[in-house]
Amino acid sequence: MNENSDSLYLLSEFFKVFGDLTRIKIIKILLNKEMCVCDIAKSLNMGQSAISHQLRILRASSLVRVRKNGKESFYSLDDDHIKTIFNLGLEHIMEGRANFDC
């Protein structure tokens, strides 16, 4: 693969992470504030182990970061790019819906 192909491959892997509903819900929750696993799990009515698994994937893809405070871990979006990508995707979807409603 050449440099361009490598970049495109990495981009496709990056977008695959957005392809899971639970991960999208976690990103949405973290748009405005950092949260611990237990609070994310409560918000989504899911088990902490399921949320932890998804957070590991999000961390490995550099979409979220963790801040330790004693034994507790707090998660937040890695940077503003993630918020921008999420919001642009949602805006695109909502724009499409408006066109269907006409």
Secondary structure, DSSP 8 states (H G I E B T S, - for coil): --HHHHHHHHHHHHHHHTT-HHHHHHHHHTTS--EEHHHHHHHHT--HHHHHHHHHHHHHTTSEEEEEETTEEEEEESSHHHHHHHHHHHHHHHHHHHHHH-
